Amino acid sequence: MPSFDMVVVGSGGGPYETNLSSYLIKPCDTSWKDGIIALEAGSGIGTLHQLLDRDATLLDKLTAHQVYSFIRCFIISHAHLDHVNGLVLSAGSLLGPRKRVCAPLPTLKSLETIFADRIWPNLASWDADDAAYKLLYDPLKFDEGYRSIFPDVSVKAMPVLHGKNDTLGDYESSAFFIRHDPSCQEFLFFGDVSPDSLTSNPQTIAVWRAAAPKIPSTLSTIFIECSWPSGRPDEQLYGHLSPEHLVDELAALAAEVAAVRSCSAKSSSRAEEALPKRKRRRRNKSADVETTPSEPLAGLRIYIMHCKDDLERKYSRPIYHVIRDQVAALVQAKGLGAEVLSAEQGMTIAI
């Protein structure tokens, strides 16, 4: 049974301001009125208003303004405008209780420079008792384990790289494990991420190692960016993934999954050998022959997101379909077994 409901307010990577990273989620056994988690906030109230004009039933016939009043917390991967634009613009119009902005400390510090009465009025604070401010900065520590952020929902944040700045060095983004506590089911959501193969300080591999033991029993869905179509030169990725690099990352995940399963199988074999002979299960001789598991990511859904808009109109169909199909073909060629989908604006997803 699904654990989360998701509505995709925006899934593009820009530059069109009408379709930027923005996802609304809630536990599937609650109503939207019971409270909402905003996962990224690139597009906001205006975009949601347009989506509801086309389909009023998308969020139980609530208005966009009502929906944003039910948000209890925002989870933000990094402070680039295509991930926070809607949060900033709506901050002075939000109704309902105070809303927490959950993000790594450097991301919150960057947001603080926006809410500083220059770029935008100061509408956020660090003080939990300061009700005069609608937003509350709530730092997430990398690798601190799972932390409750909402009734029955916990999050674990891990660092990933999003390119390099010549003066500031590596720029960090985040990956989030979002867990439904009663069922222990979770999904993995990436902010923007660059290939491990192009850095001297790879970080995504640690995320794959944390995810591998859970696939697909308790973690069966991953949202990850693929900003560019195939053939993009490495020097023009600007801290993002292309299909070739994304599938290399998925292959790294598959290797971690295979390693976990191999270790588990060996442990089970040793435990069985330790039993008295009369309690051992009969084994087929062929079971003693080590084989390479096929399709190690079978049962896993990969949602492609953050595709950059096709400004030059090189393609006759939506760019997110082009990139999805390119990734799917490479996944199939490598025999990874994952199902590849595209996260599309206005879509509802059961996780």
ZADO-1210 file (C-alpha; in nm, 4 decimals, padded with zeros to 6 digits):
<atoms>
<atom x="00.0000" y="00.0000" z="00.0000" code="MET" pos="1"/>
<atom x="00.1255" y="00.3544" z="-00.0741" code="PRO" pos="2"/>
<atom x="00.2511" y="00.5627" z="00.2176" code="SER" pos="3"/>
<atom x="00.2602" y="00.9097" z="00.0605" code="PHE" pos="4"/>
<atom x="00.0534" y="01.1175" z="-00.1796" code="ASP" pos="5"/>
<atom x="00.2436" y="01.3677" z="-00.3941" code="MET" pos="6"/>
<atom x="00.1316" y="01.6476" z="-00.6245" code="VAL" pos="7"/>
<atom x="00.3922" y="01.7847" z="-00.8660" code="VAL" pos="8"/>
<atom x="00.3508" y="02.1645" z="-00.8719" code="VAL" pos="9"/>
<atom x="00.6651" y="02.2033" z="-01.0791" code="GLY" pos="10"/>
<atom x="00.9349" y="01.9648" z="-01.2006" code="SER" pos="11"/>
<atom x="01.1374" y="02.1637" z="-01.4537" code="GLY" pos="12"/>
<atom x="01.4902" y="02.2948" z="-01.4185" code="GLY" pos="13"/>
<atom x="01.4280" y="02.6396" z="-01.5677" code="GLY" pos="14"/>
<atom x="01.4657" y="02.8901" z="-01.7014" code="PRO" pos="15"/>
<atom x="01.0838" y="02.9032" z="-01.7442" code="TYR" pos="16"/>
<atom x="00.9615" y="03.0402" z="-01.4107" code="GLU" pos="17"/>
<atom x="00.6256" y="02.8647" z="-01.4502" code="THR" pos="18"/>
<atom x="00.7622" y="02.5126" z="-01.3932" code="ASN" pos="19"/>
<atom x="01.0290" y="02.4994" z="-01.1216" code="LEU" pos="20"/>
<atom x="01.1056" y="02.2308" z="-00.8617" code="SER" pos="21"/>
<atom x="00.8087" y="02.2119" z="-00.6236" code="SER" pos="22"/>
<atom x="00.6352" y="01.9070" z="-00.4744" code="TYR" pos="23"/>
<atom x="00.3589" y="01.8784" z="-00.2134" code="LEU" pos="24"/>
<atom x="00.3369" y="01.5587" z="-00.0066" code="ILE" pos="25"/>
<atom x="00.1333" y="01.4163" z="00.2792" code="LYS" pos="26"/>
<atom x="00.0830" y="01.0749" z="00.4410" code="PRO" pos="27"/>
<atom x="-00.1716" y="00.8859" z="00.2311" code="CYS" pos="28"/>
<atom x="-00.3997" y="00.8197" z="00.5283" code="ASP" pos="29"/>
<atom x="-00.4545" y="01.1913" z="00.5987" code="THR" pos="30"/>
<atom x="-00.6271" y="01.4740" z="00.4118" code="SER" pos="31"/>
<atom x="-00.4523" y="01.7763" z="00.2649" code="TRP" pos="32"/>
<atom x="-00.6277" y="01.9869" z="00.5278" code="LYS" pos="33"/>
<atom x="-00.4485" y="01.7893" z="00.8005" code="ASP" pos="34"/>
<atom x="-00.1165" y="01.9388" z="00.6936" code="GLY" pos="35"/>
<atom x="00.1221" y="01.9408" z="00.3996" code="ILE" pos="36"/>
<atom x="00.4977" y="01.9118" z="00.3500" code="ILE" pos="37"/>
<atom x="00.6440" y="02.1229" z="00.0685" code="ALA" pos="38"/>
<atom x="00.9446" y="01.9508" z="-00.0846" code="LEU" pos="39"/>
<atom x="01.1352" y="02.2314" z="-00.2597" code="GLU" pos="40"/>
<atom x="00.9574" y="02.5594" z="-00.3430" code="ALA" pos="41"/>
<atom x="01.0606" y="02.6861" z="-00.6843" code="GLY" pos="42"/>
<atom x="00.7127" y="02.7343" z="-00.8263" code="SER" pos="43"/>
<atom x="00.4473" y="02.8452" z="-00.5796" code="GLY" pos="44"/>
<atom x="00.0973" y="02.9793" z="-00.5332" code="ILE" pos="45"/>
<atom x="00.0648" y="03.1285" z="-00.8817" code="GLY" pos="46"/>
<atom x="00.1644" y="02.8092" z="-01.0595" code="THR" pos="47"/>
<atom x="-00.0608" y="02.5986" z="-00.8367" code="LEU" pos="48"/>
<atom x="-00.3488" y="02.8379" z="-00.9072" code="HIS" pos="49"/>
<atom x="-00.3053" y="02.7755" z="-01.2805" code="GLN" pos="50"/>
<atom x="-00.2950" y="02.3980" z="-01.2277" code="LEU" pos="51"/>
<atom x="-00.6144" y="02.4089" z="-01.0196" code="LEU" pos="52"/>
<atom x="-00.7864" y="02.6158" z="-01.2878" code="ASP" pos="53"/>
<atom x="-00.7313" y="02.3195" z="-01.5203" code="ARG" pos="54"/>
<atom x="-00.8220" y="02.0545" z="-01.2627" code="ASP" pos="55"/>
<atom x="-01.0021" y="02.1746" z="-00.9497" code="ALA" pos="56"/>
<atom x="-01.0057" y="01.8219" z="-00.8032" code="THR" pos="57"/>
<atom x="-00.6266" y="01.7976" z="-00.7931" code="LEU" pos="58"/>
<atom x="-00.6134" y="01.8871" z="-00.4220" code="LEU" pos="59"/>
<atom x="-00.9634" y="01.8121" z="-00.2957" code="ASP" pos="60"/>
<atom x="-01.1079" y="02.1304" z="-00.4517" code="LYS" pos="61"/>
<atom x="-00.8970" y="02.3550" z="-00.2302" code="LEU" pos="62"/>
<atom x="-00.7738" y="02.6898" z="-00.3623" code="THR" pos="63"/>
<atom x="-00.4036" y="02.7511" z="-00.4075" code="ALA" pos="64"/>
<atom x="-00.4065" y="02.9980" z="-00.1186" code="HIS" pos="65"/>
<atom x="-00.5754" y="02.7417" z="00.1081" code="GLN" pos="66"/>
<atom x="-00.3259" y="02.4727" z="00.0094" code="VAL" pos="67"/>
<atom x="-00.0303" y="02.6913" z="00.1034" code="TYR" pos="68"/>
<atom x="-00.1949" y="02.7809" z="00.4349" code="SER" pos="69"/>
<atom x="-00.1971" y="02.4067" z="00.5199" code="PHE" pos="70"/>
<atom x="00.1785" y="02.3728" z="00.4661" code="ILE" pos="71"/>
<atom x="00.3514" y="02.2948" z="00.7956" code="ARG" pos="72"/>
<atom x="00.7101" y="02.2799" z="00.6739" code="CYS" pos="73"/>
<atom x="00.9261" y="02.3320" z="00.3674" code="PHE" pos="74"/>
<atom x="01.2174" y="02.0960" z="00.2968" code="ILE" pos="75"/>
<atom x="01.4778" y="02.2734" z="00.0813" code="ILE" pos="76"/>
<atom x="01.7821" y="02.1041" z="-00.0749" code="SER" pos="77"/>
<atom x="01.9783" y="02.4198" z="-00.1595" code="HIS" pos="78"/>
<atom x="01.9148" y="02.7898" z="-00.1992" code="ALA" pos="79"/>
<atom x="01.9251" y="02.8390" z="-00.5764" code="HIS" pos="80"/>
<atom x="01.6303" y="03.0470" z="-00.6961" code="LEU" pos="81"/>
<atom x="01.4690" y="02.7697" z="-00.8983" code="ASP" pos="82"/>
<atom x="01.4238" y="02.5830" z="-00.5666" code="HIS" pos="83"/>
<atom x="01.3181" y="02.8706" z="-00.3363" code="VAL" pos="84"/>
<atom x="01.1478" y="03.1312" z="-00.5565" code="ASN" pos="85"/>
<atom x="00.7930" y="03.0321" z="-00.4528" code="GLY" pos="86"/>
<atom x="00.8885" y="03.0204" z="-00.0847" code="LEU" pos="87"/>
<atom x="01.0259" y="03.3738" z="-00.0969" code="VAL" pos="88"/>
<atom x="00.7384" y="03.5283" z="-00.2916" code="LEU" pos="89"/>
<atom x="00.4672" y="03.3663" z="-00.0792" code="SER" pos="90"/>
<atom x="00.6253" y="03.4321" z="00.2608" code="ALA" pos="91"/>
<atom x="00.4260" y="03.7493" z="00.3262" code="GLY" pos="92"/>
<atom x="00.0946" y="03.5948" z="00.2216" code="SER" pos="93"/>
<atom x="00.0938" y="03.2630" z="00.4067" code="LEU" pos="94"/>
<atom x="-00.1964" y="03.1913" z="00.6410" code="LEU" pos="95"/>
<atom x="-00.2226" y="02.9270" z="00.9114" code="GLY" pos="96"/>
<atom x="00.0377" y="02.8392" z="01.1758" code="PRO" pos="97"/>
<atom x="00.4038" y="02.9260" z="01.1509" code="ARG" pos="98"/>
<atom x="00.5919" y="02.7263" z="00.8894" code="LYS" pos="99"/>
<atom x="00.9349" y="02.5712" z="00.9422" code="ARG" pos="100"/>
<atom x="01.1983" y="02.5836" z="00.6710" code="VAL" pos="101"/>
<atom x="01.3955" y="02.2598" z="00.7136" code="CYS" pos="102"/>
<atom x="01.7293" y="02.2658" z="00.5331" code="ALA" pos="103"/>
<atom x="02.1024" y="02.2262" z="00.5962" code="PRO" pos="104"/>
<atom x="02.2516" y="02.5242" z="00.7781" code="LEU" pos="105"/>
<atom x="02.4410" y="02.6683" z="00.4752" code="PRO" pos="106"/>
<atom x="02.1147" y="02.6714" z="00.2787" code="THR" pos="107"/>
<atom x="01.9364" y="02.8567" z="00.5586" code="LEU" pos="108"/>
<atom x="02.2240" y="03.1038" z="00.5854" code="LYS" pos="109"/>
<atom x="02.1886" y="03.1736" z="00.2129" code="SER" pos="110"/>
<atom x="01.8134" y="03.2244" z="00.2529" code="LEU" pos="111"/>
<atom x="01.8871" y="03.4671" z="00.5343" code="GLU" pos="112"/>
<atom x="02.0634" y="03.6943" z="00.2839" code="THR" pos="113"/>
<atom x="01.7404" y="03.7066" z="00.0802" code="ILE" pos="114"/>
<atom x="01.5142" y="03.7751" z="00.3801" code="PHE" pos="115"/>
<atom x="01.7241" y="04.0742" z="00.4846" code="ALA" pos="116"/>
<atom x="01.5042" y="04.3741" z="00.3942" code="ASP" pos="117"/>
<atom x="01.6925" y="04.4292" z="00.0697" code="ARG" pos="118"/>
<atom x="01.6129" y="04.1595" z="-00.1853" code="ILE" pos="119"/>
<atom x="01.2967" y="04.0770" z="00.0166" code="TRP" pos="120"/>
<atom x="01.1492" y="04.1804" z="00.3522" code="PRO" pos="121"/>
<atom x="01.2697" y="03.9946" z="00.6593" code="ASN" pos="122"/>
<atom x="00.9911" y="03.7378" z="00.7042" code="LEU" pos="123"/>
<atom x="01.1876" y="03.4593" z="00.8745" code="ALA" pos="124"/>
<atom x="01.3748" y="03.4133" z="01.2017" code="SER" pos="125"/>
<atom x="01.5710" y="03.1586" z="01.4061" code="TRP" pos="126"/>
<atom x="01.3630" y="03.2097" z="01.7207" code="ASP" pos="127"/>
<atom x="01.0912" y="02.9478" z="01.7744" code="ALA" pos="128"/>
<atom x="00.9074" y="03.1846" z="02.0108" code="ASP" pos="129"/>
<atom x="00.9029" y="03.4792" z="01.7717" code="ASP" pos="130"/>
<atom x="00.5503" y="03.4535" z="01.6265" code="ALA" pos="131"/>
<atom x="00.5898" y="03.7832" z="01.4414" code="ALA" pos="132"/>
<atom x="00.7770" y="03.5971" z="01.1673" code="TYR" pos="133"/>
<atom x="00.5840" y="03.3548" z="00.9481" code="LYS" pos="134"/>
<atom x="00.8873" y="03.1358" z="00.8661" code="LEU" pos="135"/>
<atom x="01.1125" y="02.9591" z="01.1174" code="LEU" pos="136"/>
<atom x="01.4619" y="02.8492" z="01.0157" code="TYR" pos="137"/>
<atom x="01.5047" y="02.4871" z="01.1265" code="ASP" pos="138"/>
<atom x="01.8505" y="02.3413" z="01.0448" code="PRO" pos="139"/>
<atom x="01.8893" y="01.9803" z="00.9346" code="LEU" pos="140"/>
<atom x="02.2247" y="01.8228" z="01.0172" code="LYS" pos="141"/>
<atom x="02.3793" y="01.6009" z="00.7532" code="PHE" pos="142"/>
<atom x="02.4003" y="01.2344" z="00.8479" code="ASP" pos="143"/>
<atom x="02.2432" y="01.2811" z="01.1929" code="GLU" pos="144"/>
<atom x="01.9941" y="01.0035" z="01.1301" code="GLY" pos="145"/>
<atom x="01.6201" y="01.0443" z="01.0899" code="TYR" pos="146"/>
<atom x="01.4479" y="01.3410" z="01.2465" code="ARG" pos="147"/>
<atom x="01.0733" y="01.3877" z="01.2887" code="SER" pos="148"/>
<atom x="00.9519" y="01.6906" z="01.0946" code="ILE" pos="149"/>
<atom x="00.5784" y="01.6207" z="01.0730" code="PHE" pos="150"/>
<atom x="00.3350" y="01.3751" z="01.2354" code="PRO" pos="151"/>
<atom x="00.4408" y="01.0244" z="01.1228" code="ASP" pos="152"/>
<atom x="00.7093" y="01.1622" z="00.8882" code="VAL" pos="153"/>
<atom x="01.0866" y="01.1747" z="00.9418" code="SER" pos="154"/>
<atom x="01.3701" y="01.2910" z="00.7195" code="VAL" pos="155"/>
<atom x="01.7380" y="01.2104" z="00.6897" code="LYS" pos="156"/>
<atom x="01.9580" y="01.4592" z="00.5019" code="ALA" pos="157"/>
<atom x="02.2822" y="01.3709" z="00.3251" code="MET" pos="158"/>
<atom x="02.5182" y="01.5974" z="00.1278" code="PRO" pos="159"/>
<atom x="02.5699" y="01.5773" z="-00.2471" code="VAL" pos="160"/>
<atom x="02.7740" y="01.8036" z="-00.4718" code="LEU" pos="161"/>
<atom x="02.6206" y="02.0503" z="-00.7151" code="HIS" pos="162"/>
<atom x="02.9222" y="02.1711" z="-00.9073" code="GLY" pos="163"/>
<atom x="03.2118" y="02.3903" z="-00.8058" code="LYS" pos="164"/>
<atom x="03.2584" y="02.7629" z="-00.7721" code="ASN" pos="165"/>
<atom x="03.5988" y="02.9020" z="-00.8670" code="ASP" pos="166"/>
<atom x="03.6137" y="03.1220" z="-00.5565" code="THR" pos="167"/>
<atom x="03.4002" y="02.9338" z="-00.3021" code="LEU" pos="168"/>
<atom x="03.4941" y="02.5766" z="-00.3953" code="GLY" pos="169"/>
<atom x="03.2481" y="02.2862" z="-00.3934" code="ASP" pos="170"/>
<atom x="02.8810" y="02.3836" z="-00.3778" code="TYR" pos="171"/>
<atom x="02.6724" y="02.1411" z="-00.1740" code="GLU" pos="172"/>
<atom x="02.3150" y="02.0369" z="-00.2320" code="SER" pos="173"/>
<atom x="02.1199" y="01.7667" z="-00.0450" code="SER" pos="174"/>
<atom x="01.9543" y="01.4303" z="-00.0802" code="ALA" pos="175"/>
<atom x="01.6657" y="01.3447" z="00.1515" code="PHE" pos="176"/>
<atom x="01.5344" y="01.0108" z="00.2735" code="PHE" pos="177"/>
<atom x="01.1658" y="01.0825" z="00.3495" code="ILE" pos="178"/>
<atom x="01.0193" y="00.8124" z="00.5768" code="ARG" pos="179"/>
<atom x="00.6619" y="00.7276" z="00.6717" code="HIS" pos="180"/>
<atom x="00.7282" y="00.6185" z="01.0285" code="ASP" pos="181"/>
<atom x="00.4294" y="00.3848" z="01.0899" code="PRO" pos="182"/>
<atom x="00.5047" y="00.1723" z="00.7816" code="SER" pos="183"/>
<atom x="00.8838" y="00.2346" z="00.7645" code="CYS" pos="184"/>
<atom x="00.8380" y="00.2937" z="00.3899" code="GLN" pos="185"/>
<atom x="01.0402" y="00.5772" z="00.2420" code="GLU" pos="186"/>
<atom x="01.1532" y="00.7431" z="-00.0764" code="PHE" pos="187"/>
<atom x="01.4752" y="00.9162" z="-00.1779" code="LEU" pos="188"/>
<atom x="01.4662" y="01.2693" z="-00.3175" code="PHE" pos="189"/>
<atom x="01.7693" y="01.4488" z="-00.4630" code="PHE" pos="190"/>
<atom x="01.8265" y="01.8177" z="-00.5019" code="GLY" pos="191"/>
<atom x="02.0534" y="01.9145" z="-00.7894" code="ASP" pos="192"/>
<atom x="02.3529" y="01.6827" z="-00.8125" code="VAL" pos="193"/>
<atom x="02.6677" y="01.6550" z="-01.0218" code="SER" pos="194"/>
<atom x="02.8359" y="01.3267" z="-01.1256" code="PRO" pos="195"/>
<atom x="03.0714" y="01.1674" z="-00.8748" code="ASP" pos="196"/>
<atom x="03.2989" y="01.0834" z="-01.1674" code="SER" pos="197"/>
<atom x="03.3735" y="01.4531" z="-01.2267" code="LEU" pos="198"/>
<atom x="03.4866" y="01.5410" z="-00.8755" code="THR" pos="199"/>
<atom x="03.7799" y="01.4574" z="-00.6523" code="SER" pos="200"/>
<atom x="03.5401" y="01.4510" z="-00.3555" code="ASN" pos="201"/>
<atom x="03.2588" y="01.2091" z="-00.4517" code="PRO" pos="202"/>
<atom x="02.9594" y="01.2218" z="-00.2169" code="GLN" pos="203"/>
<atom x="02.6681" y="01.0568" z="-00.3968" code="THR" pos="204"/>
<atom x="02.8215" y="00.7134" z="-00.3394" code="ILE" pos="205"/>
<atom x="02.7512" y="00.7525" z="00.0341" code="ALA" pos="206"/>
<atom x="02.3830" y="00.8098" z="-00.0461" code="VAL" pos="207"/>
<atom x="02.3757" y="00.4940" z="-00.2584" code="TRP" pos="208"/>
<atom x="02.5365" y="00.2941" z="00.0228" code="ARG" pos="209"/>
<atom x="02.2717" y="00.4185" z="00.2655" code="ALA" pos="210"/>
<atom x="01.9925" y="00.3334" z="00.0201" code="ALA" pos="211"/>
<atom x="02.1148" y="-00.0078" z="-00.0987" code="ALA" pos="212"/>
<atom x="02.0015" y="-00.2246" z="00.1966" code="PRO" pos="213"/>
<atom x="01.6467" y="-00.0873" z="00.1648" code="LYS" pos="214"/>
<atom x="01.5888" y="-00.1503" z="-00.2065" code="ILE" pos="215"/>
<atom x="01.3205" y="-00.2384" z="-00.2975" code="PRO" pos="216"/>
<atom x="01.1593" y="-00.3655" z="00.0252" code="SER" pos="217"/>
<atom x="01.1269" y="-00.0355" z="00.2105" code="THR" pos="218"/>
<atom x="01.2599" y="00.2076" z="-00.0509" code="LEU" pos="219"/>
<atom x="01.1106" y="00.1628" z="-00.3965" code="SER" pos="220"/>
<atom x="01.1056" y="00.5186" z="-00.5374" code="THR" pos="221"/>
<atom x="01.3838" y="00.7652" z="-00.6165" code="ILE" pos="222"/>
<atom x="01.3444" y="01.1182" z="-00.7525" code="PHE" pos="223"/>
<atom x="01.6618" y="01.2415" z="-00.9203" code="ILE" pos="224"/>
<atom x="01.7492" y="01.5156" z="-01.1611" code="GLU" pos="225"/>
<atom x="01.8659" y="01.4742" z="-01.5193" code="CYS" pos="226"/>
<atom x="01.8896" y="01.8283" z="-01.6469" code="SER" pos="227"/>
<atom x="02.0359" y="01.7741" z="-01.9914" code="TRP" pos="228"/>
<atom x="01.9753" y="01.5325" z="-02.2815" code="PRO" pos="229"/>
<atom x="02.2391" y="01.2896" z="-02.4067" code="SER" pos="230"/>
<atom x="02.5571" y="01.4213" z="-02.5596" code="GLY" pos="231"/>
<atom x="02.6035" y="01.7262" z="-02.3381" code="ARG" pos="232"/>
<atom x="02.9789" y="01.7930" z="-02.2909" code="PRO" pos="233"/>
<atom x="03.1017" y="01.7491" z="-01.9340" code="ASP" pos="234"/>
<atom x="03.2264" y="02.1084" z="-01.9169" code="GLU" pos="235"/>
<atom x="02.8722" y="02.2305" z="-01.9906" code="GLN" pos="236"/>
<atom x="02.6866" y="02.0276" z="-01.7271" code="LEU" pos="237"/>
<atom x="02.7177" y="02.3079" z="-01.4684" code="TYR" pos="238"/>
<atom x="02.6755" y="02.0747" z="-01.1732" code="GLY" pos="239"/>
<atom x="02.3980" y="01.8622" z="-01.3222" code="HIS" pos="240"/>
<atom x="02.3463" y="01.5140" z="-01.4673" code="LEU" pos="241"/>
<atom x="02.2976" y="01.3937" z="-01.8238" code="SER" pos="242"/>
<atom x="02.1547" y="01.0477" z="-01.9091" code="PRO" pos="243"/>
<atom x="02.5002" y="00.8905" z="-01.9424" code="GLU" pos="244"/>
<atom x="02.6142" y="01.0207" z="-01.6053" code="HIS" pos="245"/>
<atom x="02.2842" y="00.9409" z="-01.4354" code="LEU" pos="246"/>
<atom x="02.2967" y="00.5799" z="-01.5500" code="VAL" pos="247"/>
<atom x="02.6576" y="00.5557" z="-01.4321" code="ASP" pos="248"/>
<atom x="02.5282" y="00.6667" z="-01.0909" code="GLU" pos="249"/>
<atom x="02.2488" y="00.4080" z="-01.1045" code="LEU" pos="250"/>
<atom x="02.5057" y="00.1449" z="-01.1945" code="ALA" pos="251"/>
<atom x="02.6993" y="00.2456" z="-00.8817" code="ALA" pos="252"/>
<atom x="02.3785" y="00.2017" z="-00.6815" code="LEU" pos="253"/>
<atom x="02.3217" y="-00.1389" z="-00.8436" code="ALA" pos="254"/>
<atom x="02.6720" y="-00.2473" z="-00.7421" code="ALA" pos="255"/>
<atom x="02.5998" y="-00.1472" z="-00.3818" code="GLU" pos="256"/>
<atom x="02.2680" y="-00.3369" z="-00.3884" code="VAL" pos="257"/>
<atom x="02.4410" y="-00.6458" z="-00.5270" code="ALA" pos="258"/>
<atom x="02.7118" y="-00.6227" z="-00.2594" code="ALA" pos="259"/>
<atom x="02.4524" y="-00.6007" z="00.0186" code="VAL" pos="260"/>
<atom x="02.2623" y="-00.9007" z="-00.1137" code="ARG" pos="261"/>
<atom x="02.5790" y="-01.1039" z="-00.1588" code="SER" pos="262"/>
<atom x="02.6858" y="-01.0281" z="00.1978" code="CYS" pos="263"/>
<atom x="02.3405" y="-01.1191" z="00.3255" code="SER" pos="264"/>
<atom x="02.3436" y="-01.4474" z="00.1336" code="ALA" pos="265"/>
<atom x="02.6864" y="-01.5392" z="00.2713" code="LYS" pos="266"/>
<atom x="02.5741" y="-01.4562" z="00.6247" code="SER" pos="267"/>
<atom x="02.2680" y="-01.6771" z="00.5834" code="SER" pos="268"/>
<atom x="02.4852" y="-01.9589" z="00.4491" code="SER" pos="269"/>
<atom x="02.7263" y="-01.9342" z="00.7434" code="ARG" pos="270"/>
<atom x="02.4368" y="-01.9273" z="00.9897" code="ALA" pos="271"/>
<atom x="02.2899" y="-02.2403" z="00.8322" code="GLU" pos="272"/>
<atom x="02.6232" y="-02.4210" z="00.8393" code="GLU" pos="273"/>
<atom x="02.6457" y="-02.3492" z="01.2115" code="ALA" pos="274"/>
<atom x="02.3230" y="-02.5397" z="01.2735" code="LEU" pos="275"/>
<atom x="02.3267" y="-02.9100" z="01.3643" code="PRO" pos="276"/>
<atom x="02.3048" y="-03.1255" z="01.0525" code="LYS" pos="277"/>
<atom x="01.9530" y="-03.2420" z="01.1325" code="ARG" pos="278"/>
<atom x="01.8257" y="-02.8811" z="01.1284" code="LYS" pos="279"/>
<atom x="01.9852" y="-02.7793" z="00.8005" code="ARG" pos="280"/>
<atom x="01.7697" y="-02.7251" z="00.4978" code="ARG" pos="281"/>
<atom x="01.8355" y="-02.9392" z="00.1936" code="ARG" pos="282"/>
<atom x="02.0155" y="-02.7363" z="-00.0680" code="ARG" pos="283"/>
<atom x="02.0400" y="-02.7822" z="-00.4360" code="ASN" pos="284"/>
<atom x="02.4007" y="-02.8128" z="-00.5503" code="LYS" pos="285"/>
<atom x="02.3386" y="-02.5357" z="-00.8028" code="SER" pos="286"/>
<atom x="02.2763" y="-02.2971" z="-00.5102" code="ALA" pos="287"/>
<atom x="02.6449" y="-02.3249" z="-00.4217" code="ASP" pos="288"/>
<atom x="02.7459" y="-02.1766" z="-00.7556" code="VAL" pos="289"/>
<atom x="02.7907" y="-01.8016" z="-00.7340" code="GLU" pos="290"/>
<atom x="02.6030" y="-01.6145" z="-01.0035" code="THR" pos="291"/>
<atom x="02.5836" y="-01.2491" z="-01.0955" code="THR" pos="292"/>
<atom x="02.2316" y="-01.1247" z="-01.0118" code="PRO" pos="293"/>
<atom x="02.0470" y="-00.9824" z="-01.3104" code="SER" pos="294"/>
<atom x="01.8442" y="-00.6626" z="-01.2873" code="GLU" pos="295"/>
<atom x="01.9622" y="-00.5638" z="-00.9364" code="PRO" pos="296"/>
<atom x="01.7305" y="-00.2600" z="-00.9358" code="LEU" pos="297"/>
<atom x="01.4138" y="-00.4505" z="-01.0260" code="ALA" pos="298"/>
<atom x="01.1201" y="-00.3157" z="-00.8270" code="GLY" pos="299"/>
<atom x="01.2695" y="00.0351" z="-00.8121" code="LEU" pos="300"/>
<atom x="01.1010" y="00.3356" z="-00.9771" code="ARG" pos="301"/>
<atom x="01.3248" y="00.6214" z="-01.0921" code="ILE" pos="302"/>
<atom x="01.1451" y="00.9535" z="-01.1492" code="TYR" pos="303"/>
<atom x="01.3420" y="01.1894" z="-01.3717" code="ILE" pos="304"/>
<atom x="01.3033" y="01.5591" z="-01.2865" code="MET" pos="305"/>
<atom x="01.4644" y="01.9032" z="-01.3267" code="HIS" pos="306"/>
<atom x="01.4931" y="01.8781" z="-01.7058" code="CYS" pos="307"/>
<atom x="01.6079" y="02.2081" z="-01.8554" code="LYS" pos="308"/>
<atom x="01.3568" y="02.3714" z="-02.0889" code="ASP" pos="309"/>
<atom x="01.4180" y="02.3196" z="-02.4621" code="ASP" pos="310"/>
<atom x="01.4591" y="02.6874" z="-02.5502" code="LEU" pos="311"/>
<atom x="01.5760" y="02.6226" z="-02.9060" code="GLU" pos="312"/>
<atom x="01.2968" y="02.3713" z="-02.9700" code="ARG" pos="313"/>
<atom x="01.5327" y="02.1033" z="-03.0964" code="LYS" pos="314"/>
<atom x="01.2835" y="01.8305" z="-03.0116" code="TYR" pos="315"/>
<atom x="00.9310" y="01.7700" z="-03.1370" code="SER" pos="316"/>
<atom x="00.8097" y="01.6424" z="-02.8012" code="ARG" pos="317"/>
<atom x="00.8549" y="01.7487" z="-02.4387" code="PRO" pos="318"/>
<atom x="01.2164" y="01.7494" z="-02.3260" code="ILE" pos="319"/>
<atom x="01.1323" y="01.5452" z="-02.0151" code="TYR" pos="320"/>
<atom x="01.0022" y="01.2655" z="-02.2407" code="HIS" pos="321"/>
<atom x="01.3181" y="01.2811" z="-02.4511" code="VAL" pos="322"/>
<atom x="01.5461" y="01.2571" z="-02.1470" code="ILE" pos="323"/>
<atom x="01.3314" y="00.9896" z="-01.9809" code="ARG" pos="324"/>
<atom x="01.3511" y="00.7689" z="-02.2885" code="ASP" pos="325"/>
<atom x="01.7254" y="00.8202" z="-02.3195" code="GLN" pos="326"/>
<atom x="01.7765" y="00.7184" z="-01.9561" code="VAL" pos="327"/>
<atom x="01.5410" y="00.4196" z="-01.9931" code="ALA" pos="328"/>
<atom x="01.7310" y="00.2913" z="-02.2963" code="ALA" pos="329"/>
<atom x="02.0632" y="00.3083" z="-02.1109" code="LEU" pos="330"/>
<atom x="01.9148" y="00.1416" z="-01.8010" code="VAL" pos="331"/>
<atom x="01.7851" y="-00.1411" z="-02.0182" code="GLN" pos="332"/>
<atom x="02.1167" y="-00.1767" z="-02.2008" code="ALA" pos="333"/>
<atom x="02.2977" y="-00.2185" z="-01.8680" code="LYS" pos="334"/>
<atom x="02.0389" y="-00.4669" z="-01.7407" code="GLY" pos="335"/>
<atom x="01.9715" y="-00.2676" z="-01.4242" code="LEU" pos="336"/>
<atom x="01.6011" y="-00.3479" z="-01.4108" code="GLY" pos="337"/>
<atom x="01.4706" y="-00.0148" z="-01.2765" code="ALA" pos="338"/>
<atom x="01.1531" y="00.1421" z="-01.4151" code="GLU" pos="339"/>
<atom x="01.2216" y="00.4922" z="-01.5489" code="VAL" pos="340"/>
<atom x="00.9471" y="00.7560" z="-01.5370" code="LEU" pos="341"/>
<atom x="00.9274" y="01.1330" z="-01.5655" code="SER" pos="342"/>
<atom x="00.7902" y="01.3575" z="-01.2923" code="ALA" pos="343"/>
<atom x="00.5559" y="01.5911" z="-01.4793" code="GLU" pos="344"/>
<atom x="00.3854" y="01.9108" z="-01.3695" code="GLN" pos="345"/>
<atom x="00.0297" y="01.8494" z="-01.2478" code="GLY" pos="346"/>
<atom x="00.0926" y="01.4784" z="-01.1898" code="MET" pos="347"/>
<atom x="-00.0245" y="01.2964" z="-00.8782" code="THR" pos="348"/>
<atom x="00.2048" y="01.0188" z="-00.7552" code="ILE" pos="349"/>
<atom x="00.1383" y="00.7515" z="-00.4946" code="ALA" pos="350"/>
<atom x="00.4594" y="00.6466" z="-00.3185" code="ILE" pos="351"/>
</atoms>
